[in-house]
Each structure stands twice: as structure tokens, then as C-alpha cells.
Amino acid sequence: MAERILVTGAFGQIGTELVPALQQKHGKDNVVSLGYRTIPYSFEGIIEKGSVLDKERLKQIVEKYNVTSIYHLASILSATGEKDPHLTWDVNMLGLKNVLDLAVEHKLKVFWPSSIAAFGPTTPQNNTPQRTILEPTTMYGVTKAAGELMCQYYNLKFGIDARSLRYPGIISWKAEPGGGTTDYAVAIFYEAIKAKKYTCFVKEDTVLPMMYMDDAIKGTLQLMDADTKKITIRTSYNHAAISFSAKELAEEIKKHIPELKVEYVPDHRQKIADSWPKVIDDSTARKDWGWKHEFDLKKMTEVMLKELRIKLKGE
């Protein structure tokens, strides 16, 4: 039987690129995209509108399309989440519980993204191990740490095949920066091309784990394709590629745009960035299901500048 997939948060940063990958793999008729507010006019595929907080609406969609797997991406991110922590809890936690409850009822497979935000200032920042201290200090991080435990609980209690990755900062040219603390690493490319200058909201020596979007999509699909017997982590796998400082990224871009001027003016997001790891140990993912990243800082920068120049010229 063909896999029938529902993607929540289908038009966010990850969904914008994961949905086409799933369509290519499984066929457009087998991928249902759930949108809430922003639904692109040019999107090709099956679209349903609704909120992840509306469990009955989710159930209708699951039953209408005979869904077998849910990629539950709908979430409020770190910096945005601090502006309305109550809404962040509801969307991130109640939305996940609705999905997991439906997974029990309809025997669904679930992918849910965690984040480096699940860590906190007491987590070892260098070579952060798979199993470590989770004491996040943002509401977004709290929902990720709690969500990891909830996924594990539903696996242990109900046998739900829930799988998860702790995404680092994701860099992409397709989706606009969406309110995350690592979004400086996307915004700087836009401003380098458009204005030749950028005011960075973290300090120049701020080092964070990052990943180019193509690697994030590849890792997600690899995890979901892996044999169940190989999955040893039911909270969330550490998922890493490259780590660099804000200045190192700026210097790499300057190799292509020498006139770029970068000013560093840390704001409230600096405190969040300081609470996160610098380098993550993802050896468990590499051992269990063969994870291997492709894009280093040099290759990522070249592709970002090339694709964004084309994109911005067309706007």
C-alpha cells in the first residue's frame, strides 16, 4: 500500500522544502499539506487548511486521505516564542499531543522535529553528547524537551513509531528567516547581496551548530526510511553538520562579496544563543542509520549566494 503522508506546518521553513521532497518520493497525490495562515498561491499539491490545535479537524483529514504517516512540523520558534510563551506552549505541546493521540487511534508513523533549543546553559557546549542535561531557558526549548519525552512515552506506552531529530540552525535560500535565533545566518546572505552591509544580532565570536537545508531534508528522509530495529533513540537524535562563528560566516561571504560590511549589535537573542551548544556529537545517528552531511561552510556559502542572486533578481 502506498504511503499517505500529512505534513503540518507545510509552508514553514522546513516544510517549504520537505514537502516537494516527499512529493517527489511518494507522488503528489500521496502528500497532504496542512496550512494555517500562509499558503502560497503557486503551490502545487493537495492542500488542507486548519489548526493543529483542532484535533477533530486533524482527524477528518487523516480519515479523508487514509493517512499513514504524519510529519508534524507546525511550531512557534525560539525568539518569536518568547513574545507569547502561552501560545507557544499551546501550539507546540497540545498540537503534538493531538498528533500522537491520532497516531494511537489510527496506527500512524510520526516525524517530529526537536531542536538544539532543547539544550540549555547547563548542557556541555562542546561535543554535546546524545544523552545529556536538558535544562532549556526558553519556552520553545521547554516544549522541545517535553516533546522529546512525550514522543518516547508514546513509543513505550502505545508502541507508536515516533522519530525525531534535534535540528541545528537550518540555512536555506528558499524560505525567509522565520523568527529563530539562528536566522542571522540566513539574513546575512540577503543583506550581503542587497545592501552589502548587515547588522548582526549576535556577537562575532558566537559559535552555533548549523546545517544547510538539503542536508536537513536528506537526514529527515533517511531517518524515516531506516529499519525500525536500527532506531535506538526515541526521544530525539542529535543531528549535526557544521559549526562556525558569526564572523567566520561573514568572512566566507566576503570571499565572494569583498565590500560587505558587518556590524555586530547583540540583542535579546544573544542570551538564547549563549545557552545553546557550539558543537554537537551526532555519532549515534551516524552509527544507527548512516547519517552523513554533505555541505561544509564553503560549499553552503557558494550555493546560498548563487541561488539567492537568482531569486532576488526575479523579485
N, C-alpha and C positions, 0 to 999 in steps of 0.2 A: 504494500500500500504506500502511495506517495506521502511524503511528509507534508503536513499542512501547518504553516507557521503563522503565528500572530506576533507582530512587533509593536510594543507600546513605546511611546516616545520616539516614533519612527522618523520624525523630522528634526530631531536634535542633532548634536554634533556627531555622535556615534551612529545613530540611526540613518542619517543622511547618506552614509557610505556603506553601512552594513546591509540595508535593505536591497540596494542594487546587487550586492554580492550574493545575497540569499536568493534573489530573483534569478540570477544567472545560474546558480547551483541547482535550484529546485523548480524553476519556472515561475513566471509572473502570476499564473493562476493559483499558485500554491502559497503565496505570501500575502498576508493581510496587514496593512499598515494602519495603526491607530493614531490619529491626530487629535489634538485638543484645541489649540488656537491657530497655530501657524501651519497651514497646509499649502505647499507650493502649487501654483496654477499649472505648472508644466509637468507635474508628477505623472508618471505612467505606471499604473498598477491598481490593485484593489485598495480602496480607502474606506475606513470606517471612522466616524467621529465619536468621541466620548472621553470620559474621565476615568482614570484608574481607580478613583475613589468610588465609582459607581459599579459595585460588584454585579448587580443584575445586568447592566449593560455589557460588561465583560463576558458574563455567562451567555448572553444572547449571541454575541459574536463567536464565541468558542463553539457553540452548538450549531450556529448557522453554517459555519465553514468546516465543521468537523476537525477542529484544530488539534494537532498532536504535540506541538511544541510552542512555548512562549519565550520570546526574547524580551525580557521586561526591562526596558531602558529608561522609562519615564522617571525623572528625578529632578529635584531642585539642587543646584550645585553649591559649592562652598561659600564663596563671597556673597552670592545672592541669598543663600540660605540664612546668613547672619542678619539680614534685614527683616526677615519674617520667620523666626525659628519655629513657631507654632504650625505654620503652613508647611514648612519643610518636614517636620515630623509626620504630619498627616499624609502628605503626598508620598514621601519616601518609605514610611513604615506601613501605613494602612494599605497603600497601593500594593506593596509587596505581599502583605498578608492575604489580600484579596486574590492575588495571582496564585499563591501557594495553596490556598483553600480550593481554588478551582482545579489546581493540579491534582489534589487528592480526589476530588469528585470525578474528574474526567481522565485520570491517569496520564497527566501531561508531563513532558520533559521541560525543564526550566533553565534558561540562562539569565543570570542577574549580575550586573557589574558592581563590584565593590571598588575601592579606591585607596590610594596611599593616604587619603584623609582619615582612614580607619586607625592609622597610627597616631601618635601624639608626642609631646615633648619628652616623655619618659622612654620612648622606644629607642633602641640603639639606631643611630642615624647612618652609620657606615656598615655596609654589608648586612642590612636588616634581615634577620632570619625569617623563615617561613612561619614558624611558631614563635611569637614574641609578645611583648606587652602591648595591649591596645587600650590607651587612655586618651582618646581624642578630645580636643578642646573646642571643636565647632559642632553645631547641630548636625551639619552634613556628615561630619565624621562619626558622630554618635549614631546616626541612622545607618551608616555603613557597618560599624562594628556590631550593632544589634542585628542588622540584616544578615550578616555572615552567620551569626549564631542561630538565627531563625531558619536559614536555609539548611544548616546542619541538623537542627532539631527535626525539621520536616522529613529529612532523609532518614534519620534514625527512627523516628516515631511512625512515619507513614510510608517509608520506602520511596519517597519522591526523588527522582533523578535530577536534583538541582545542582548546577555547576556555576562557578563564579571565578572571575579574575579581579585582582586588585590592580586596576589600571593606574599607570603613572599619568603625568601630564600628556595629553594627546595633541599632536600638532597636525593640522590639516589646512589645505588651501580652499576646500570646498565650503565648509561651514564657517560662519562668522564667529568670533570669540563670544562665548556664551555665559560669562559671569564666573568663571573659575579662577582660582588663584594662579594657576599655571598659564593663563591665557596671554600673559605678556609675551610668551614665546610664539604666539600666533600674531598678535597685534603688531609686533616689531617688524614683521615682514611686510604687512600692509603699508605701514608708515614709511618704511625704508624706500619702497617703490614710489609711493605717492608724494611724500614730503621731504625725503632724505634726512628726516630727523624723527626722534622718538623719545618720549619721556617715559621711562620705565618705572613701574610702581614697586619694584623690589630692588634691593641693593645689588651692586655689580658682582659681589662675591657670593650671591645666593645660588647654591647648587641644589637642583632638584632632579628626580628621575623623570625622564621624558621618553616619548615614543612617537614615531611617525605613524600616521593613521593606517597606512597599508599594513604595517606590522600588527597593529591592534586588531584589525579585521582578520588577518591571517591567523593570529593566535586564538581569536574567538571561535572561528570555524574549526580549527584544529582541536580545540578543547571539546567542542560539541560532537565532533566526529570520533573522538577517542573511545576505545573499548571501555565499557563501564568498569571492568576489572582493573584497569590501569589508573582509575581515579582514586587517589588516596586522600585527597583533601576535599572535605565537604563544607568547609567554611568559605575560603577563597584562596586561590593560588596567587602567590607573588608573581608579578608579570613585569619584566623589565627589558630594557633595550640599551639606552644611553643616559648618562648623567653629565650635565655641564652647567657652568655658571652663566648668569645673565651676560656677563662681559664676554665670555668665550663665544656665546652665540652671536653677540654684536660683532666681534672680531671676525667671525667666519663670514657673516653677511658683508662686512667691509671689504673682503677679498673680491666681491662682485660689485659692490657699490661703495667705492672708497670715500666718497663725500658724506656718507652717513654720519650724523652727529647724534649721540645718545646721552641723555641726561638721566641720572638716577635719583628719583624722588620717592622714597618708600612711603606707602600709605598703610591703611589698616590691614592690607593683605600681607604685609611683611611678617606680622606676628603669626599668621597662619602658615606661611612658607617656612618660618623658623621652626615650627613644631613638626615638620614632616622630614622623612629620611632624605639623605643625599644619594645613597647608592643602595639598591635592593638586591638581595640574594634570591634569584629565582631558579636555583638549581633543581628544586623539586619538580617544577613544571617541565624543565628540560629533561629530567630523568623519566618522569611518569609518561609524558605524551609527546616528547620530541620537540619542545618549543625551541625555536632559534630565530633571532631577529635578523633582518637584512639591512636596515638603514642605520648608518652611523651619522655623525653630525655633518660631515662633508656632503654625503650623498643627499641627506634630507634637505640641507640648505639649497643645494643646486636645483632639486625638484620643486621645492616651495617657490623659489624665485621665478623659475621658468613658467610654472603653471599660474602663479598669481599675476604675472605680467600679461599673460593671455586673457585671464579672467577680467582684470581691471581695464584692459583695453576695450573689452567688449561691453562694459557697463556704460 
